[in-house]
């Protein structure tokens, strides 16, 4: 799909916002060879990896996300660093792990909470010669007004309020229109489909209404992994009972879950429309052909799998997120189904690769450009770890967990409970229904996964290493 076709198709679902886009794109200038590209990072909130039509989901339509995938590389094995907004965003914007940042739960903005040596994405790119802009949801424990610290000279629309997403494309366009001599980094940070939290509580949505929910039989089917898997650590359902506002779904039947899935899809479609507006703003300002666009989300949503809504747990639907890198300067596209990406750690190094900026020495993530340019390529034996800490708002429950991913294997361990561990082979059991800890036949695999976790904890000074079962 070329850029003209994107504009043509996007008008079908974006209320005509791009009607004039065809002529704009026809005059978009190519970036000069060797010129450093602009970087645009588009974030959604609470979007699971398969909540895109380009991922094969036929229950929704996402032409804007599909456009980026058609012109870039979509990763299937991208994971958030922590399945909660604040910790995940803290990690993505610094390249560090939540426990190292002391940001393992959602935190308020506070002057001086992070030491001055913590470098935020905006600061890294500003020092690298880029103009910097940030529009939308913030959710870092850093005051927005401290621009010298976070490095985003243009920062706006960060306050949580109604209709916030609708304003983001216009604010992005204002940033793009500024006269400049330098390339730019711009972050467009959307809230939806996070409004599914309000929908589940039968509260008014903060963004757009989605209309009357259809009868269950007209809604998506329940997922194949709807059932709670045998041997699930009891601590998970205990956390649900402690957070009824977060998890009002405990006693739902299948019909209610089907309607939840319908509502979630509509919210994804809403944010996809605004993603399209941001792409159109780049085209309107004749910047699209020299701008690398990275699309991802801070974490996923249970979406009815294992009868879970929202986040915090370490199941795939919650931790596996979209990650698309679109470089219009190169004629490439593909799906990388093997490379494991830790978005929190790998995002900044990847952006720095494209920008020609030296990665700060304290960051341990890896740039993903080689795996973008060759979608069939993956790093041998890569291991990554996901953190979680159960909380209700800013109140921690003191229950933590880690998930280790390498190859097709996933090992999960929580800090408390009689049964704390789970082991899944994601190739043969992508829905995580067959906990291999119960079979007694995978002791060597479990031992190896524990070694990976112990090594990770030593490297990253993670105290969870003391909680790994012997």
N, C-alpha and C positions, 0 to 999 in steps of 0.2 A: 504494500500500500504506500503510495507516494504522498507527499505533503498536501497536494491539492485534494487527493481523495480523502485524507483525514478531515479536512475542512468540510468537504461535501457530506461525508457520513456523519460527522459530529453534529451538524445542524438538525439531524433527525431527532436527537435527544437533548439538545441544549437550547431549546426555545429560540432558535434563530440567531444566537449570539455571534455566530461566525459566518453569516450570510455573505459578508463582503470579503471573507478571508481568501477566496481564490485569487483575486487580483493582487492582494497583499503578498501572498506566497510566491506569486509569479515574479515578483521584483525583489525577493529576498536575496541579499548579496552573500556570496561565498566568502568565508574567512580566508585571509591570505595564508599561504603555505607557511608553516612554522609559527604562526600566530598562536599565542596561548588562548585556549578556549575559555569562554564564560562557563560557569558551573551553576546549575540550578538543581537544588535538592527539594523534592516534593515529598512531604510526609503526610500520611493519613494516620488516623488513630483507631486502633482496635480492628485492623483488617487482617483476616487470616489469609494464608497464601493462595487458597483456591477461590477467593471471592473476586474473581475476574473472569470475564468470558474467554479471554485468551488462554486461561488455564483449563478450559474445557467445561466450565460451569455454564449450563444452559438455563439456569433459573434467574439469570440477570444479564444485563448488557452493559459493557464498560468500553465504549469505543475509544476513549482517550487513553486509558491504560493499555488497551490493545494496540493503539498506534505506537506507543513507546516500545512495546514488546516487538512489534513488527519491524521497527527500525533499530532495534538494539538486541541485547541479550537478557533473557529472563532466567533467573536462577531458581531452581526448585528447592534447594537445600540451604536457604538463608534463614538465620535464626536471630531473634532478639537476644540481647544480653540478659534481660530480665523481663518477665511478663507483667509489667506494671508501668504506667505512664512515666512517672518521675524518674525512677531508676534507669529505665531504658533510654529516655531522652538525655539524661545526664551522661550516660555512657556514649551515646552517639555524638553528642556535641563536644566531648572531651577525648574520646578514644580510650578511656580508662574504664575499669570494672566498677560496678556500683559499690561493692564492699570497700574498695580502695578510696572511693570518694565519700564514704560514709553517707551514701544516698541510696539505701536499700529499700526505702519506702517513699511515698510521696511526702515532700517537704515544702514548707512555705519559703518564700524569698527572704533571705536574711543577709545583711551586710557582713562580710568577713567569714561566712560559713566555710568557703573554700579558701585554701591558702593561695597567695599570689602566684605560686609556681604552677598552679593548675591552668593550663592553656586551653581556652575554649576555641571552637572552630573558627569563629569570626576573627579572633586575635591571630590565629595561625595564618589565615589567608590575608589579613590586612598587612601583616609583617612580610608576607610573600608578594606584596605588590598588587593585591586585588582590592577593588571597592567592595564593600560588604553591606548586605541588606537582609533583614529577617522580618517576615510577616506572618502573624498568626500565633497559634498556641505556643507558649513558652515552657512553663512547668519545670524550670530549673531553680535550685536554691540560690540563685543569684539575682539581685534586683535588676530589673529591666533597664533602669536609668544609668547603671554603671557601665556605660559604653566603653570606657577605657579598659575595663576588665574583660568583658566578653567580646569586644572587638567589632560588633555590628553597629556601624555608624548610622544606618537607616534601620530603625526598629519600630514597628507599629502594629496595632491591632492585636496586642498580646493579652489583653484583659478578657477573661471568660465572660461572655455575654451572649444574648440572643442574636441570631443571624450573623454570627462572626464569620462563618465560612463564606457567606455571600459577598462580604467586603474584601476578602483576601485578593481575588484577581485584580480588582481595581487598585488596591494598594501596591500590588506587584507592578502593575503597569506604570504607576507613578514613579517607582524606583527605576524602572527600565528607561523611562523617558529622560532621566537626568543626563546632562552632558558629561562625558568622562573621557579620559585618556587611557584609563586602565581597564583590563578585563574585570569582570565582577563575579562574585559569589552571591547568589540569592537563595534564601530558604523560604519556601511556601509551606506553612505548617497548618494543616486542616484538622478539624475536630471529628467529623464523621468518618466512619459509622458509629462513633462512640455514643451517639444518642440512643442506641439500642438499650443502654442502661436505664434511661428514663422510660423508654417504651415498656420494658419489662416490669417496671414499677407502676405502670399505668399513669405516669406523670406527663405533663406537657413537654413536648420536644423543644430543645433550644434552637434548633435550626428549622428546616422546612418541615411542614406537615407531610405525611405520607398517605393520607386518605384512609378510608374505611378498610379495615383488614378483611380480606375475603374469608369465606367459609374454609375450614381446614382442608377439605377435599380439593380446593382450588389453589392450595399452597404447596410449596416444595415438600417432598417426602422427608421423613425423618432420616438421619444419616445411618449408614450401615453399621456404624459403631455406636449406636444410640445406647446400648446396654452398658451398665457399669461392669468393668472387667473383673473376673474372679481374682481374688487376692489383692485387690486395691488397698493400699494403706488406709486404715480407718481414719487417720488424721485429716484426710481430705474432706470427707463429709462432715467431720466435726467443725472444720473451718467454715463450711457453709452455714451451719447452725449458728455460729457466732456472728455472722454477717448477713442477717436476713435482708438488709437493704441492698447489699451487693448481690445476694443470691436469693431473690424472691421466687425462684423457679423450682424449689426442692420438691414440691408436691404436684408439679404439672403433669398432665397426661400428654400423650403423643399429639393430640390435636393442638394443644397450646404451643408445643414446640414447633409444629409445622407453621403456625402463624408467626412465631418468633423469627423463624428462618425467612419467611416472606418479608417481614419488616426490616430485617437486617439487610437483605438484598436491595430494598428500596433506598436505604440510607447509603449503601455503597454507590448506587447509581447517582444519587444526589452529589456526592463528593466527586465522582468521575466527571460530572458536568463541569465542575469548577476547575478540576485539573485541566480539562480541555480549554477553559478560558485562559489559564496561565500559558498554555502552549500557544494559543492564539495571540496573546499579548506579545510573546517573543516574535511571532511572525509579523505582527503589526509594526513592531519596531525594527524589523529587518535584522533580527539577531538569531533566528532559529538555526541557521546553517553553521554557526560557530559556537554553539552552546551544547555542552554535555549535560544531559538531564538524567538524574538519578531518582528513581521512585522507590519508596519503601514505606513501612509502617512501624510504629513503636512496639506493637505486639499484636497478637490475634485475638480471637474470641472463641469460646467453646462451641457456640453455634449449635448446641444440642448434642454434640458428640459426648458420650459418657454422661449425658444429662447434665452438662456443665454449661453455664453461661459466664460471660465475662472472662476473667484472667487469673493470674497468680499461680494456678496449677501448671505442671510441666508437660502436659499432653501436647501432641503435635499441633492441634488446631489453635492453641494458645501461643505457642512459641515459634512456629514456622510462619514466616511473613513474606510478603512480596519483596523482591529485590530485582529491579530492572535498571540496566545502564544503557542509555541511548546516546550514541555519538553520531550525529547526522553527517559528520565529515567523512565517515567510513561507510561503505556499502556492505554492511554486515547485519545479520540477525540470526538468532538461534535460541535454543533452550539448553542451558547447562544443567544437566540433571544429576551430576556427581559432585561438583565442587561444593564443599561446606563453607558457608560464609557466616561469620559472627558479625552481624551488622554493627553492633556497638563498637567493636574493636577495629573492624576492617574498613569502615566507611571513610574516615578521615584519610588513612593511607591511600585508599583508592582515589579519592578526590585529589590528593596531593600528586599522585602519579600523573593525572591528566593535566594538572596545573603547573607541573614542573617545580613544585615546592618541596623542600626537604622535610621529611617527616620528623617531628620532634623525637628525640632519642628515647624518651621515657615510654613511648607508645609501643605496644607489643603486637598490634594488628598487622595484617598483610594487605598490600594493595592487590586488587582483584583484576586489574587491567588485562593481564595475560589470559585470564579465564573468560573475560568479556570478548576479547579478540579471537579466541579459539574456544567455542562453546563445548567442544568435545574434550577439552583438557581439564584435568583436576590435579590437585596436589596429593601426592601419595601419603597415605597414613595421617592425614590431618585430623587433629583432635580439637574439639572445642567444648566449653562448659557453659551452661546457663545457670544463673542464680535465681532464687526466689526467696521472698520473705513474706509470710502472710500478715496482712494488716487490714484494718478498717479505717480508711482515711489516713490520718497521721498517727494512729495508734497501732503499734506493732503488737502482734500476738506472740512473738518470740519463736515462731516455728519457721525454720528455714529449710531449703532444699537445694540440690544440685542435680543437673542432668548432664551426662557425658555423651557426646556424639562422635563417632568415628566410623567411617565406612557405612555399613548397613545397620550398625548396632547403636542402641540407646540404652543407657543405664541411668536409672533415677534413684536417688536416695534422699530421704527426709530426715530431719534432726531428731524426731521423736516418733514413738509408736512401737508396738510389739512387732509389726511387720513394716519395715521402713523402705524396702527396696523393690524395684521393678526392673525387668530386663525385657527388651523387645528387639526383634529383628524387623526393621522397617521395610525391608525388601519383601519378605514373605507375609508380614503382618502390619501394613501401613496404618491400620486403624487402631493399633495397640490394644488388641483384645486378648492376646495370648501371652500372658506373663510367664516368661520362661524360668523365672525364679521358682515357680511351682513344680517344675518337672524334675529338678535335681540332676539334670544331665548337662548343665552348662557351667559347672563350677570353674572350669578353666577360663571361660569367657568372662565370668563375673570377676575373677581374680585379676584378669588383664585390665578390665574397665576400672577397677579400684586403683590399680597402679597408675593408670592415666590420670585419675582424679587426684591421687596423692602428689604426683609430679606437678600437676597444674597448680594445686594449692601451695606447694613449696615455691614455685616460680612466682606466683602472684601474691604471696604472703596472705593467703586466705585461711582464716582460722577454722573454716569448716573441715579442714584436713583432720582435725582432732576428733571429728564426729563420724568419720568413715567406719563402718562396721569392720571388725577384725575377721 
